[in-house]
Amino acid sequence: MAGQQRYLRYIVFALVCLVLLLFISSSSSVPSAQWPTSKFKTGGAKPSQPATSNQDALKPASPPTTPNPDSKLPPATASGERMNATFVTLARNEDLWEILKSIRSVEDRFNRKFNYDWVFLNDKEFNDEFKKMTSAIVSGKTKYGLIPTEHWSYPDFIDQKRAAAVRQEMKEKQIIYGDSESYRHMCRYESGFFFRHPLLLDYEWYWRVEPSVKFFCDINYDTFKFMAENKKKYSFTLSLHEYEATIPTLWDSVKNFTKMYPQHIVEGNSLKFISDDEGKTYNNCHFWSNFEIGNLNWLRSQAYLDFFELLDQAGGFFYERWGDAPVHSIAAALMLKKEELHFFNDIAYYHVPFTHCPTGEKFRIDHKCTCQSTDNFDWKGYSCTSKFYEINGLPRPEGYENEQD
């Protein structure tokens, strides 16, 4: 009898073990949590470029260049139609790991809510690693474009010996990027050509992002829609004075332009932002163009194209070291009305060595900011943001006094 009871206990114990094993195995076979299916359908125009987006990587005719064409990234969480807009980045293959940091910052703070596209441009072909890694973390479509040689080379009218002599002289004077050829090609390209690239022609709005930048606060609204609804065409987060040694004759060319094309200078412009003597001289103030949100149609306008063509013919991109920041800024100040320019105080941004950290503790707390107010450059002596507030009659944000020099 005792033997039978012991036998029954063995059977019960075995059954319990079997049930536990079945439970554990069934639990481990349950699929991992998936992002919910988005109910949002992206609006706006759809650029139709051949085999450059992560959707096109599905085509069997060519090897895939992106790892996630089915988009396992989280869906957009903000409702509403999207603008016809894209991020745009000029980068090299060797910039990969620094641009990934920038993308991650943009996606975490803004684009995971909106899923806008991203266009990458390079004077060399992007390699598969660059495409694979960047498309893996961009929530919108990724597109990769090769810059035409004629947009990244010396124009026929440039004396290259003279240009080389200038670079050597600037190197001896230790002027930043003074001896760099690639920097000059970049400045000329950003000044006059990026908006003409085929991958950008179907877009109306752009947000420029560079390697190694950071965004410190949540952005909970569509900045592109804000620009359109408020009739803005150009925006910035940082402004400062340009190195005068890099642009000694730039203002002479600007004055030539205003004489030749007076019809392009609008009434109610921001001349006072860039000149303290009604246009006689340039005060060197400019918007720092490594961050821009702007209207591509304005850059494609005849007014801006005439402006760039005159500057290009003057040769200052190579005979001096004209940057795209003063070029864009002067054009915006003269060709756009004051109310068409916008300062994004609420977009916290860093590009070495300057930080824009929104003034106002409550805002920084509400938007989960990770920047320090003491690092804010806006109200320092070398910044031009105070001048922008002054010419537009804007009240300075509460607490700005505590962030001055």
BARO-581574 format. One record per residue (C-alpha): residue number from 0; x, y, z. Coordinates in steps of 0.001 Angstrom, whole numbers, plus 500000, padded with zeros to 6 digits. Layout:
BEGIN
+------+--------+--------+--------+
: resi :     c1 :     c2 :     c3 :
+------+--------+--------+--------+
:  NUM :      X :      Y :      Z :
...
+------+--------+--------+--------+
//
This chain:
BEGIN
+------+--------+--------+--------+
: resi :     c1 :     c2 :     c3 :
+------+--------+--------+--------+
:    0 : 500000 : 500000 : 500000 :
:    1 : 502795 : 502367 : 500965 :
:    2 : 504506 : 501509 : 497680 :
:    3 : 501386 : 502447 : 495708 :
:    4 : 501113 : 505820 : 497482 :
:    5 : 504759 : 506563 : 496786 :
:    6 : 504201 : 505630 : 493143 :
:    7 : 501188 : 507997 : 492946 :
:    8 : 503258 : 510797 : 494447 :
:    9 : 505878 : 510257 : 491745 :
:   10 : 503198 : 510482 : 489055 :
:   11 : 501716 : 513704 : 490524 :
:   12 : 505184 : 515241 : 490819 :
:   13 : 505960 : 514329 : 487219 :
:   14 : 502686 : 515844 : 486010 :
:   15 : 503406 : 519092 : 487889 :
:   16 : 506864 : 519289 : 486338 :
:   17 : 505392 : 518654 : 482879 :
:   18 : 502844 : 521454 : 483324 :
:   19 : 505559 : 523853 : 484459 :
:   20 : 507722 : 523015 : 481471 :
:   21 : 504841 : 523540 : 479074 :
:   22 : 504061 : 526906 : 480692 :
:   23 : 507641 : 528118 : 480480 :
:   24 : 508060 : 527039 : 476865 :
:   25 : 504801 : 528629 : 475781 :
:   26 : 505737 : 531904 : 477520 :
:   27 : 509118 : 532068 : 475805 :
:   28 : 507493 : 531571 : 472394 :
:   29 : 505254 : 534653 : 472738 :
:   30 : 506469 : 537345 : 470307 :
:   31 : 508243 : 540351 : 471860 :
:   32 : 506289 : 543573 : 472189 :
:   33 : 505784 : 545367 : 468872 :
:   34 : 505199 : 549062 : 468210 :
:   35 : 501487 : 549647 : 467594 :
:   36 : 500417 : 550161 : 464014 :
:   37 : 500230 : 553840 : 463166 :
:   38 : 496842 : 555177 : 462091 :
:   39 : 498529 : 558270 : 460656 :
:   40 : 499046 : 558576 : 456919 :
:   41 : 501812 : 560931 : 455892 :
:   42 : 500595 : 563853 : 453846 :
:   43 : 502381 : 566193 : 451470 :
:   44 : 504134 : 565561 : 448183 :
:   45 : 506088 : 562369 : 447690 :
:   46 : 509484 : 562900 : 446076 :
:   47 : 509972 : 560489 : 443201 :
:   48 : 513687 : 559792 : 443049 :
:   49 : 515174 : 556537 : 441709 :
:   50 : 516552 : 553924 : 444115 :
:   51 : 517689 : 556284 : 446845 :
:   52 : 515197 : 555805 : 449664 :
:   53 : 514898 : 552995 : 452153 :
:   54 : 511603 : 552015 : 450478 :
:   55 : 513396 : 551605 : 447145 :
:   56 : 515875 : 549243 : 448774 :
:   57 : 513172 : 546566 : 448520 :
:   58 : 513600 : 546363 : 444760 :
:   59 : 515317 : 543081 : 443865 :
:   60 : 517110 : 544615 : 440871 :
:   61 : 519669 : 546294 : 443140 :
:   62 : 521259 : 545278 : 446453 :
:   63 : 519600 : 546752 : 449545 :
:   64 : 521272 : 549769 : 451126 :
:   65 : 519040 : 550064 : 454182 :
:   66 : 518356 : 547478 : 456889 :
:   67 : 514764 : 548228 : 457782 :
:   68 : 512567 : 548944 : 454754 :
:   69 : 509548 : 547725 : 456733 :
:   70 : 510178 : 550476 : 459293 :
:   71 : 510359 : 548815 : 462670 :
:   72 : 510883 : 552246 : 464175 :
:   73 : 508070 : 553709 : 466282 :
:   74 : 505307 : 555366 : 464257 :
:   75 : 504664 : 559075 : 464292 :
:   76 : 502720 : 560076 : 467371 :
:   77 : 501617 : 563567 : 466345 :
:   78 : 498395 : 563790 : 464364 :
:   79 : 497659 : 565949 : 461351 :
:   80 : 498974 : 566444 : 457854 :
:   81 : 502693 : 566867 : 457284 :
:   82 : 504413 : 569650 : 455399 :
:   83 : 506378 : 568988 : 452229 :
:   84 : 509651 : 569079 : 454159 :
:   85 : 512880 : 567231 : 454823 :
:   86 : 516007 : 567305 : 456910 :
:   87 : 519157 : 567845 : 454862 :
:   88 : 522725 : 566978 : 455791 :
:   89 : 525978 : 567521 : 453952 :
:   90 : 528350 : 564809 : 455189 :
:   91 : 531225 : 562501 : 454282 :
:   92 : 531413 : 558773 : 454896 :
:   93 : 533910 : 559377 : 457688 :
:   94 : 531343 : 561609 : 459451 :
:   95 : 529091 : 558612 : 460066 :
:   96 : 529447 : 558228 : 463829 :
:   97 : 529130 : 561951 : 464494 :
:   98 : 526077 : 562368 : 462271 :
:   99 : 524451 : 559377 : 463970 :
:  100 : 524647 : 561297 : 467248 :
:  101 : 522980 : 564295 : 465600 :
:  102 : 520229 : 562165 : 464057 :
:  103 : 519546 : 560409 : 467341 :
:  104 : 519194 : 563801 : 469048 :
:  105 : 516799 : 565081 : 466377 :
:  106 : 514732 : 561894 : 466393 :
:  107 : 514463 : 561738 : 470183 :
:  108 : 513512 : 565375 : 470615 :
:  109 : 511382 : 565930 : 467494 :
:  110 : 511186 : 563582 : 464538 :
:  111 : 509945 : 560448 : 466307 :
:  112 : 506678 : 562404 : 466575 :
:  113 : 506569 : 563447 : 462905 :
:  114 : 508675 : 561035 : 460809 :
:  115 : 509977 : 563562 : 458271 :
:  116 : 512380 : 562447 : 455524 :
:  117 : 516130 : 562947 : 455537 :
:  118 : 518334 : 563808 : 452551 :
:  119 : 522084 : 563178 : 452751 :
:  120 : 524453 : 564839 : 450274 :
:  121 : 528128 : 564082 : 449616 :
:  122 : 530720 : 564967 : 446972 :
:  123 : 531638 : 561250 : 447000 :
:  124 : 529348 : 558213 : 446836 :
:  125 : 527980 : 557188 : 450217 :
:  126 : 529117 : 553710 : 451191 :
:  127 : 526776 : 550929 : 452299 :
:  128 : 527703 : 551294 : 455961 :
:  129 : 526709 : 554961 : 455980 :
:  130 : 523387 : 554161 : 454314 :
:  131 : 522691 : 551167 : 456528 :
:  132 : 523415 : 552897 : 459826 :
:  133 : 521672 : 556199 : 459076 :
:  134 : 518538 : 554649 : 457596 :
:  135 : 518271 : 552401 : 460653 :
:  136 : 517562 : 555350 : 462961 :
:  137 : 515746 : 557835 : 460711 :
:  138 : 511992 : 557458 : 461136 :
:  139 : 511167 : 558933 : 457724 :
:  140 : 512570 : 557989 : 454311 :
:  141 : 516321 : 558319 : 453799 :
:  142 : 517755 : 559519 : 450489 :
:  143 : 521396 : 559713 : 449419 :
:  144 : 522630 : 562098 : 446760 :
:  145 : 525922 : 562657 : 444939 :
:  146 : 526881 : 566307 : 444455 :
:  147 : 527617 : 567145 : 440792 :
:  148 : 531307 : 567817 : 440132 :
:  149 : 530547 : 571266 : 438737 :
:  150 : 529035 : 572252 : 442089 :
:  151 : 532084 : 571110 : 444077 :
:  152 : 535041 : 572345 : 442041 :
:  153 : 536730 : 575533 : 440915 :
:  154 : 534740 : 577608 : 438389 :
:  155 : 536595 : 578458 : 435190 :
:  156 : 536948 : 582099 : 436214 :
:  157 : 538929 : 581343 : 439394 :
:  158 : 542720 : 581749 : 439318 :
:  159 : 543748 : 578681 : 441317 :
:  160 : 547312 : 579939 : 441893 :
:  161 : 545934 : 583089 : 443457 :
:  162 : 543514 : 581033 : 445526 :
:  163 : 546379 : 578809 : 446764 :
:  164 : 548413 : 581860 : 447736 :
:  165 : 545476 : 583164 : 449766 :
:  166 : 545152 : 579859 : 451603 :
:  167 : 548837 : 579899 : 452489 :
:  168 : 548614 : 583475 : 453734 :
:  169 : 545589 : 582669 : 455895 :
:  170 : 547358 : 579606 : 457261 :
:  171 : 550278 : 581774 : 458358 :
:  172 : 547835 : 584164 : 460023 :
:  173 : 546151 : 581196 : 461752 :
:  174 : 542700 : 582094 : 460437 :
:  175 : 540224 : 579314 : 461170 :
:  176 : 539792 : 577044 : 458100 :
:  177 : 541958 : 579566 : 456282 :
:  178 : 544006 : 576954 : 454427 :
:  179 : 541158 : 574525 : 453704 :
:  180 : 540041 : 573898 : 450127 :
:  181 : 537201 : 571564 : 451115 :
:  182 : 535778 : 574133 : 453533 :
:  183 : 535610 : 576683 : 450731 :
:  184 : 533868 : 574232 : 448395 :
:  185 : 531409 : 573452 : 451198 :
:  186 : 530633 : 577140 : 451828 :
:  187 : 530107 : 577797 : 448120 :
:  188 : 527905 : 574707 : 447784 :
:  189 : 525748 : 575576 : 450801 :
:  190 : 525486 : 579163 : 449557 :
:  191 : 524386 : 578466 : 446026 :
:  192 : 523721 : 574844 : 445135 :
:  193 : 522327 : 572497 : 447780 :
:  194 : 518741 : 573596 : 447122 :
:  195 : 519148 : 572728 : 443424 :
:  196 : 519997 : 569073 : 444026 :
:  197 : 517452 : 566738 : 442353 :
:  198 : 516636 : 565059 : 445676 :
:  199 : 515496 : 568390 : 447107 :
:  200 : 513521 : 569700 : 444148 :
:  201 : 510237 : 568136 : 445261 :
:  202 : 510463 : 569667 : 448754 :
:  203 : 509404 : 573122 : 449895 :
:  204 : 510939 : 573229 : 453396 :
:  205 : 514274 : 572107 : 454825 :
:  206 : 515923 : 571739 : 458222 :
:  207 : 519706 : 571668 : 458066 :
:  208 : 521505 : 569322 : 460467 :
:  209 : 525263 : 568852 : 460742 :
:  210 : 527439 : 566192 : 462403 :
:  211 : 528152 : 566564 : 466138 :
:  212 : 525228 : 568835 : 467031 :
:  213 : 522862 : 568389 : 469971 :
:  214 : 519249 : 569296 : 470733 :
:  215 : 518506 : 569675 : 474440 :
:  216 : 514727 : 570161 : 474755 :
:  217 : 511595 : 568381 : 473561 :
:  218 : 510006 : 569978 : 470489 :
:  219 : 506328 : 569096 : 470652 :
:  220 : 504969 : 570921 : 467598 :
:  221 : 505637 : 570807 : 463861 :
:  222 : 508257 : 573485 : 463207 :
:  223 : 507695 : 573316 : 459446 :
:  224 : 503986 : 573916 : 459880 :
:  225 : 504762 : 576795 : 462241 :
:  226 : 506946 : 578404 : 459563 :
:  227 : 504269 : 578047 : 456896 :
:  228 : 501321 : 579174 : 459015 :
:  229 : 503196 : 582220 : 460302 :
:  230 : 504569 : 583140 : 456874 :
:  231 : 508193 : 582677 : 457939 :
:  232 : 510879 : 581889 : 455376 :
:  233 : 514122 : 581713 : 457344 :
:  234 : 514949 : 580900 : 460957 :
:  235 : 517868 : 580530 : 463367 :
:  236 : 518826 : 579667 : 466931 :
:  237 : 522290 : 581268 : 467210 :
:  238 : 523673 : 584513 : 465815 :
:  239 : 527099 : 586063 : 466142 :
:  240 : 529746 : 588228 : 464495 :
:  241 : 531751 : 586836 : 461599 :
:  242 : 535565 : 586834 : 461557 :
:  243 : 536284 : 590008 : 459628 :
:  244 : 539517 : 588601 : 458196 :
:  245 : 537512 : 586017 : 456222 :
:  246 : 535243 : 588523 : 454431 :
:  247 : 537158 : 591790 : 453832 :
:  248 : 535423 : 592581 : 450505 :
:  249 : 532092 : 590803 : 450956 :
:  250 : 530178 : 593973 : 451738 :
:  251 : 531587 : 595674 : 448613 :
:  252 : 529986 : 592901 : 446561 :
:  253 : 526733 : 593269 : 448502 :
:  254 : 526618 : 596983 : 447715 :
:  255 : 527252 : 596190 : 444044 :
:  256 : 524295 : 593846 : 444185 :
:  257 : 521951 : 596431 : 445727 :
:  258 : 522907 : 598892 : 442975 :
:  259 : 522442 : 596386 : 440162 :
:  260 : 519254 : 594803 : 441504 :
:  261 : 517362 : 597365 : 443576 :
:  262 : 514133 : 595505 : 442770 :
:  263 : 515312 : 592594 : 444954 :
:  264 : 515591 : 594692 : 448122 :
:  265 : 512251 : 594607 : 449943 :
:  266 : 510718 : 597312 : 452080 :
:  267 : 510541 : 596574 : 455774 :
:  268 : 513674 : 594441 : 455678 :
:  269 : 516267 : 593761 : 458394 :
:  270 : 519079 : 595977 : 457128 :
:  271 : 519572 : 597280 : 460681 :
:  272 : 520484 : 593774 : 461808 :
:  273 : 523505 : 593631 : 459482 :
:  274 : 524503 : 597315 : 459318 :
:  275 : 524745 : 600025 : 461966 :
:  276 : 525088 : 602892 : 459477 :
:  277 : 522243 : 602370 : 456995 :
:  278 : 524219 : 600064 : 454732 :
:  279 : 527537 : 601867 : 454442 :
:  280 : 529371 : 599074 : 456252 :
:  281 : 528708 : 595551 : 457464 :
:  282 : 528631 : 594998 : 461221 :
:  283 : 529465 : 591281 : 460675 :
:  284 : 526264 : 590008 : 462344 :
:  285 : 524948 : 586784 : 460865 :
:  286 : 522703 : 583843 : 461663 :
:  287 : 524737 : 580690 : 462281 :
:  288 : 523677 : 578539 : 459363 :
:  289 : 524679 : 575133 : 460754 :
:  290 : 521100 : 575279 : 462044 :
:  291 : 518481 : 576523 : 459610 :
:  292 : 514826 : 575850 : 458995 :
:  293 : 513853 : 577593 : 455817 :
:  294 : 511868 : 577825 : 452626 :
:  295 : 513537 : 576250 : 449611 :
:  296 : 511441 : 578211 : 447132 :
:  297 : 512906 : 581437 : 448474 :
:  298 : 516430 : 580152 : 447862 :
:  299 : 515371 : 579154 : 444349 :
:  300 : 513923 : 582627 : 443675 :
:  301 : 515450 : 584847 : 441008 :
:  302 : 516407 : 587373 : 443679 :
:  303 : 518529 : 584908 : 445617 :
:  304 : 520012 : 583329 : 442475 :
:  305 : 521059 : 586771 : 441198 :
:  306 : 522626 : 587483 : 444595 :
:  307 : 524628 : 584265 : 444638 :
:  308 : 525730 : 584638 : 441009 :
:  309 : 527147 : 588105 : 441657 :
:  310 : 529000 : 586925 : 444778 :
:  311 : 530312 : 583852 : 442987 :
:  312 : 531680 : 585905 : 440108 :
:  313 : 533463 : 588144 : 442618 :
:  314 : 535524 : 585126 : 443648 :
:  315 : 535380 : 585688 : 447397 :
:  316 : 534641 : 582060 : 448209 :
:  317 : 538192 : 581234 : 447044 :
:  318 : 540138 : 584508 : 447120 :
:  319 : 538974 : 585117 : 450677 :
:  320 : 536966 : 582650 : 452787 :
:  321 : 533360 : 583700 : 452546 :
:  322 : 531103 : 581506 : 454631 :
:  323 : 527576 : 580451 : 453742 :
:  324 : 526337 : 581879 : 457064 :
:  325 : 526939 : 585563 : 456226 :
:  326 : 525792 : 584911 : 452648 :
:  327 : 522446 : 583445 : 453747 :
:  328 : 522067 : 586045 : 456491 :
:  329 : 522698 : 589086 : 454325 :
:  330 : 520335 : 587757 : 451665 :
:  331 : 517599 : 587085 : 454242 :
:  332 : 518105 : 590476 : 455856 :
:  333 : 517762 : 592345 : 452558 :
:  334 : 515289 : 590246 : 450558 :
:  335 : 512828 : 589181 : 453267 :
:  336 : 510575 : 591276 : 455437 :
:  337 : 511419 : 591434 : 459120 :
:  338 : 508385 : 589373 : 460030 :
:  339 : 509539 : 586577 : 457668 :
:  340 : 512544 : 585830 : 459892 :
:  341 : 512174 : 583812 : 463075 :
:  342 : 514272 : 583130 : 466161 :
:  343 : 513515 : 579672 : 467573 :
:  344 : 514084 : 580447 : 471242 :
:  345 : 512414 : 577146 : 472127 :
:  346 : 514811 : 574946 : 470130 :
:  347 : 517768 : 574289 : 472426 :
:  348 : 520820 : 573671 : 470274 :
:  349 : 524571 : 573146 : 470441 :
:  350 : 527255 : 573338 : 467783 :
:  351 : 530797 : 573641 : 469049 :
:  352 : 531588 : 575968 : 470727 :
:  353 : 528221 : 577713 : 471261 :
:  354 : 524981 : 576733 : 472977 :
:  355 : 521492 : 578146 : 472679 :
:  356 : 519647 : 577195 : 475863 :
:  357 : 516137 : 578718 : 476106 :
:  358 : 515871 : 581527 : 478611 :
:  359 : 513285 : 580716 : 481278 :
:  360 : 513447 : 578001 : 483919 :
:  361 : 509785 : 576974 : 483597 :
:  362 : 510189 : 576304 : 479881 :
:  363 : 513298 : 574218 : 480451 :
:  364 : 511533 : 572112 : 483061 :
:  365 : 508343 : 571669 : 481024 :
:  366 : 510295 : 570587 : 477936 :
:  367 : 512720 : 568265 : 479743 :
:  368 : 515757 : 570319 : 478760 :
:  369 : 519253 : 569125 : 479592 :
:  370 : 521173 : 572349 : 478946 :
:  371 : 522432 : 574816 : 481541 :
:  372 : 521225 : 578401 : 481389 :
:  373 : 524759 : 579558 : 482209 :
:  374 : 525902 : 578120 : 478856 :
:  375 : 523382 : 580163 : 476872 :
:  376 : 525178 : 582310 : 474289 :
:  377 : 522236 : 584548 : 473347 :
:  378 : 522950 : 587471 : 475644 :
:  379 : 526760 : 587406 : 475564 :
:  380 : 528681 : 590272 : 474053 :
:  381 : 529672 : 588452 : 470844 :
:  382 : 526101 : 587372 : 470104 :
:  383 : 523829 : 589340 : 467763 :
:  384 : 520554 : 588017 : 469184 :
:  385 : 519999 : 591164 : 471270 :
:  386 : 520158 : 593195 : 468070 :
:  387 : 517541 : 590943 : 466472 :
:  388 : 515233 : 591560 : 469443 :
:  389 : 515912 : 595289 : 469250 :
:  390 : 515166 : 595820 : 465559 :
:  391 : 511987 : 593752 : 465815 :
:  392 : 510759 : 595439 : 468979 :
:  393 : 510580 : 592127 : 470819 :
:  394 : 510525 : 591975 : 474627 :
:  395 : 513480 : 590042 : 475971 :
:  396 : 512537 : 586875 : 477850 :
:  397 : 512311 : 587052 : 481598 :
:  398 : 515618 : 586271 : 483263 :
:  399 : 517881 : 587206 : 480341 :
:  400 : 519802 : 589609 : 482597 :
:  401 : 521159 : 586657 : 484548 :
:  402 : 522715 : 585202 : 481376 :
:  403 : 524618 : 588282 : 480233 :
:  404 : 528402 : 588630 : 480520 :
+------+--------+--------+--------+
//
